Amino acid sequence: VADRILSDKKCSAPPSIRPVRDPIKASRRFVSRMVVAEAAGVALIGSLTGLILGGALHFLSDKILSATTSIDIQYSPRPTTLIFVAVACGLCIVGALIPAMRASRMNISESILNE
């Protein structure tokens, strides 16, 4: 595709003002789904990292507090944490809907100016 774009002499408009989806032959729906999928991926990776690191730090801090004080503290993860993670992932995806709609309509020149 890139070779066709660079070597195509029949094209009347320069590549800098063609819409983003035309050079890659993607529909508006594909571009918007790509943006939402990227946001979902970031949300999932972030939530998994947060759960692992948060659980480890919670466990470690409970052990340290038990060792330094006379109070026995037990590590007890809460099932409601998964609800909070699901809500955060949902909000991340909902937050990506408007940028996804903008990306499906944006020109290359506008996207370069916004970067």
PyRosetta script that sets phi, psi and omega in degrees:
from pyrosetta import init, pose_from_sequence

init()
pose = pose_from_sequence("VADRILSDKKCSAPPSIRPVRDPIKASRRFVSRMVVAEAAGVALIGSLTGLILGGALHFLSDKILSATTSIDIQYSPRPTTLIFVAVACGLCIVGALIPAMRASRMNISESILNE")
pose.set_psi(1, -42.2)
pose.set_omega(1, -179.0)
pose.set_phi(2, -64.3)
pose.set_psi(2, -37.7)
pose.set_omega(2, 178.0)
pose.set_phi(3, -63.4)
pose.set_psi(3, -39.9)
pose.set_omega(3, 179.6)
pose.set_phi(4, -65.5)
pose.set_psi(4, -39.3)
pose.set_omega(4, -179.5)
pose.set_phi(5, -67.0)
pose.set_psi(5, -43.7)
pose.set_omega(5, -176.5)
pose.set_phi(6, -73.6)
pose.set_psi(6, -33.7)
pose.set_omega(6, -175.0)
pose.set_phi(7, -100.9)
pose.set_psi(7, -1.7)
pose.set_omega(7, -177.0)
pose.set_phi(8, -77.3)
pose.set_psi(8, 110.7)
pose.set_omega(8, 179.9)
pose.set_phi(9, -89.3)
pose.set_psi(9, -11.7)
pose.set_omega(9, -176.8)
pose.set_phi(10, -81.7)
pose.set_psi(10, -12.4)
pose.set_omega(10, -175.8)
pose.set_phi(11, -72.0)
pose.set_psi(11, 128.4)
pose.set_omega(11, -176.0)
pose.set_phi(12, -81.9)
pose.set_psi(12, -32.6)
pose.set_omega(12, -178.1)
pose.set_phi(13, -100.0)
pose.set_psi(13, 139.8)
pose.set_omega(13, 176.8)
pose.set_phi(14, -67.5)
pose.set_psi(14, 152.5)
pose.set_omega(14, -176.4)
pose.set_phi(15, -59.9)
pose.set_psi(15, -23.4)
pose.set_omega(15, -176.6)
pose.set_phi(16, -71.0)
pose.set_psi(16, -17.1)
pose.set_omega(16, 179.5)
pose.set_phi(17, -113.9)
pose.set_psi(17, 1.4)
pose.set_omega(17, 173.8)
pose.set_phi(18, -75.1)
pose.set_psi(18, 150.2)
pose.set_omega(18, 177.6)
pose.set_phi(19, -61.3)
pose.set_psi(19, 156.2)
pose.set_omega(19, -177.3)
pose.set_phi(20, -59.9)
pose.set_psi(20, -39.6)
pose.set_omega(20, -172.2)
pose.set_phi(21, -76.6)
pose.set_psi(21, -19.6)
pose.set_omega(21, -177.6)
pose.set_phi(22, -69.1)
pose.set_psi(22, -47.6)
pose.set_omega(22, -179.4)
pose.set_phi(23, -62.7)
pose.set_psi(23, -31.5)
pose.set_omega(23, 179.9)
pose.set_phi(24, -97.6)
pose.set_psi(24, 6.5)
pose.set_omega(24, 178.3)
pose.set_phi(25, 54.5)
pose.set_psi(25, 45.6)
pose.set_omega(25, -179.9)
pose.set_phi(26, -110.4)
pose.set_psi(26, 144.1)
pose.set_omega(26, 177.5)
pose.set_phi(27, -80.6)
pose.set_psi(27, 168.3)
pose.set_omega(27, 176.6)
pose.set_phi(28, -60.2)
pose.set_psi(28, -40.1)
pose.set_omega(28, -179.5)
pose.set_phi(29, -62.9)
pose.set_psi(29, -40.6)
pose.set_omega(29, 179.8)
pose.set_phi(30, -64.1)
pose.set_psi(30, -44.5)
pose.set_omega(30, -179.1)
pose.set_phi(31, -64.1)
pose.set_psi(31, -44.0)
pose.set_omega(31, -179.8)
pose.set_phi(32, -67.4)
pose.set_psi(32, -37.2)
pose.set_omega(32, 176.9)
pose.set_phi(33, -67.0)
pose.set_psi(33, -33.4)
pose.set_omega(33, 177.0)
pose.set_phi(34, -62.7)
pose.set_psi(34, -43.0)
pose.set_omega(34, -179.4)
pose.set_phi(35, -66.8)
pose.set_psi(35, -44.0)
pose.set_omega(35, 179.1)
pose.set_phi(36, -66.0)
pose.set_psi(36, -38.0)
pose.set_omega(36, 178.0)
pose.set_phi(37, -65.8)
pose.set_psi(37, -37.1)
pose.set_omega(37, 176.8)
pose.set_phi(38, -64.1)
pose.set_psi(38, -43.1)
pose.set_omega(38, 178.2)
pose.set_phi(39, -63.9)
pose.set_psi(39, -39.6)
pose.set_omega(39, 178.4)
pose.set_phi(40, -65.5)
pose.set_psi(40, -39.5)
pose.set_omega(40, 177.7)
pose.set_phi(41, -63.4)
pose.set_psi(41, -43.9)
pose.set_omega(41, 178.0)
pose.set_phi(42, -63.7)
pose.set_psi(42, -40.7)
pose.set_omega(42, 179.6)
pose.set_phi(43, -64.3)
pose.set_psi(43, -43.2)
pose.set_omega(43, -179.7)
pose.set_phi(44, -67.8)
pose.set_psi(44, -43.6)
pose.set_omega(44, 179.0)
pose.set_phi(45, -65.2)
pose.set_psi(45, -42.2)
pose.set_omega(45, 178.6)
pose.set_phi(46, -65.2)
pose.set_psi(46, -40.0)
pose.set_omega(46, -179.4)
pose.set_phi(47, -70.9)
pose.set_psi(47, -39.0)
pose.set_omega(47, 176.9)
pose.set_phi(48, -65.3)
pose.set_psi(48, -42.1)
pose.set_omega(48, 177.2)
pose.set_phi(49, -63.2)
pose.set_psi(49, -42.7)
pose.set_omega(49, 178.9)
pose.set_phi(50, -64.8)
pose.set_psi(50, -40.4)
pose.set_omega(50, 178.1)
pose.set_phi(51, -64.7)
pose.set_psi(51, -43.4)
pose.set_omega(51, -178.6)
pose.set_phi(52, -67.7)
pose.set_psi(52, -51.2)
pose.set_omega(52, -179.4)
pose.set_phi(53, -67.1)
pose.set_psi(53, -40.2)
pose.set_omega(53, 178.7)
pose.set_phi(54, -64.5)
pose.set_psi(54, -42.7)
pose.set_omega(54, 177.7)
pose.set_phi(55, -64.4)
pose.set_psi(55, -41.7)
pose.set_omega(55, 178.9)
pose.set_phi(56, -65.2)
pose.set_psi(56, -43.2)
pose.set_omega(56, 178.4)
pose.set_phi(57, -67.4)
pose.set_psi(57, -37.1)
pose.set_omega(57, 176.6)
pose.set_phi(58, -62.3)
pose.set_psi(58, -46.2)
pose.set_omega(58, 179.1)
pose.set_phi(59, -62.6)
pose.set_psi(59, -46.1)
pose.set_omega(59, -178.9)
pose.set_phi(60, -64.1)
pose.set_psi(60, -44.1)
pose.set_omega(60, 179.8)
pose.set_phi(61, -66.6)
pose.set_psi(61, -34.5)
pose.set_omega(61, 175.8)
pose.set_phi(62, -64.4)
pose.set_psi(62, -40.7)
pose.set_omega(62, 178.1)
pose.set_phi(63, -65.6)
pose.set_psi(63, -42.4)
pose.set_omega(63, 179.9)
pose.set_phi(64, -65.4)
pose.set_psi(64, -43.8)
pose.set_omega(64, 179.1)
pose.set_phi(65, -64.8)
pose.set_psi(65, -37.5)
pose.set_omega(65, 177.9)
pose.set_phi(66, -66.3)
pose.set_psi(66, -36.8)
pose.set_omega(66, -178.8)
pose.set_phi(67, -75.1)
pose.set_psi(67, -32.9)
pose.set_omega(67, -175.2)
pose.set_phi(68, -92.3)
pose.set_psi(68, -17.1)
pose.set_omega(68, 178.5)
pose.set_phi(69, -118.1)
pose.set_psi(69, 172.6)
pose.set_omega(69, 179.4)
pose.set_phi(70, -90.9)
pose.set_psi(70, 6.4)
pose.set_omega(70, -178.4)
pose.set_phi(71, -96.3)
pose.set_psi(71, 131.5)
pose.set_omega(71, 177.6)
pose.set_phi(72, -86.2)
pose.set_psi(72, 114.5)
pose.set_omega(72, -178.1)
pose.set_phi(73, -108.7)
pose.set_psi(73, 127.4)
pose.set_omega(73, -179.6)
pose.set_phi(74, -101.5)
pose.set_psi(74, 139.7)
pose.set_omega(74, 175.7)
pose.set_phi(75, -75.3)
pose.set_psi(75, 125.0)
pose.set_omega(75, -179.9)
pose.set_phi(76, -143.4)
pose.set_psi(76, 95.6)
pose.set_omega(76, 177.0)
pose.set_phi(77, -67.3)
pose.set_psi(77, 145.5)
pose.set_omega(77, -177.8)
pose.set_phi(78, -100.1)
pose.set_psi(78, 136.8)
pose.set_omega(78, 177.3)
pose.set_phi(79, -66.9)
pose.set_psi(79, -22.3)
pose.set_omega(79, 179.9)
pose.set_phi(80, -68.0)
pose.set_psi(80, -15.5)
pose.set_omega(80, 176.8)
pose.set_phi(81, -59.7)
pose.set_psi(81, -37.0)
pose.set_omega(81, 179.1)
pose.set_phi(82, -65.6)
pose.set_psi(82, -32.1)
pose.set_omega(82, 176.4)
pose.set_phi(83, -65.9)
pose.set_psi(83, -43.2)
pose.set_omega(83, 178.4)
pose.set_phi(84, -62.6)
pose.set_psi(84, -39.4)
pose.set_omega(84, 178.6)
pose.set_phi(85, -65.0)
pose.set_psi(85, -43.1)
pose.set_omega(85, 179.7)
pose.set_phi(86, -63.7)
pose.set_psi(86, -41.3)
pose.set_omega(86, 178.7)
pose.set_phi(87, -64.9)
pose.set_psi(87, -42.1)
pose.set_omega(87, 179.5)
pose.set_phi(88, -64.2)
pose.set_psi(88, -41.7)
pose.set_omega(88, 177.5)
pose.set_phi(89, -64.8)
pose.set_psi(89, -40.7)
pose.set_omega(89, 177.7)
pose.set_phi(90, -62.4)
pose.set_psi(90, -42.8)
pose.set_omega(90, 178.2)
pose.set_phi(91, -65.4)
pose.set_psi(91, -34.9)
pose.set_omega(91, 177.2)
pose.set_phi(92, -64.6)
pose.set_psi(92, -41.4)
pose.set_omega(92, 179.5)
pose.set_phi(93, -69.6)
pose.set_psi(93, -41.7)
pose.set_omega(93, 177.7)
pose.set_phi(94, -63.7)
pose.set_psi(94, -38.0)
pose.set_omega(94, 178.4)
pose.set_phi(95, -66.8)
pose.set_psi(95, -20.1)
pose.set_omega(95, -179.8)
pose.set_phi(96, -88.9)
pose.set_psi(96, -6.5)
pose.set_omega(96, -176.2)
pose.set_phi(97, -67.7)
pose.set_psi(97, -43.3)
pose.set_omega(97, -179.7)
pose.set_phi(98, -67.4)
pose.set_psi(98, -46.8)
pose.set_omega(98, 174.7)
pose.set_phi(99, -61.1)
pose.set_psi(99, -31.3)
pose.set_omega(99, 178.2)
pose.set_phi(100, -67.2)
pose.set_psi(100, -41.2)
pose.set_omega(100, 177.5)
pose.set_phi(101, -65.6)
pose.set_psi(101, -39.4)
pose.set_omega(101, 178.3)
pose.set_phi(102, -65.6)
pose.set_psi(102, -40.3)
pose.set_omega(102, -179.1)
pose.set_phi(103, -65.5)
pose.set_psi(103, -32.7)
pose.set_omega(103, -179.5)
pose.set_phi(104, -71.9)
pose.set_psi(104, -18.9)
pose.set_omega(104, -179.7)
pose.set_phi(105, -106.9)
pose.set_psi(105, -8.0)
pose.set_omega(105, -170.7)
pose.set_phi(106, -78.7)
pose.set_psi(106, 145.0)
pose.set_omega(106, 172.8)
pose.set_phi(107, -86.8)
pose.set_psi(107, 158.8)
pose.set_omega(107, 179.1)
pose.set_phi(108, -61.7)
pose.set_psi(108, -42.1)
pose.set_omega(108, -178.5)
pose.set_phi(109, -63.0)
pose.set_psi(109, -37.4)
pose.set_omega(109, 178.0)
pose.set_phi(110, -68.8)
pose.set_psi(110, -39.3)
pose.set_omega(110, -179.1)
pose.set_phi(111, -68.1)
pose.set_psi(111, -33.7)
pose.set_omega(111, 177.3)
pose.set_phi(112, -68.7)
pose.set_psi(112, -39.8)
pose.set_omega(112, 178.8)
pose.set_phi(113, -65.3)
pose.set_psi(113, -35.4)
pose.set_omega(113, -179.6)
pose.set_phi(114, -75.2)
pose.set_psi(114, -20.3)
pose.set_omega(114, 180.0)
pose.set_phi(115, -83.8)
pose.dump_pdb("model.pdb")
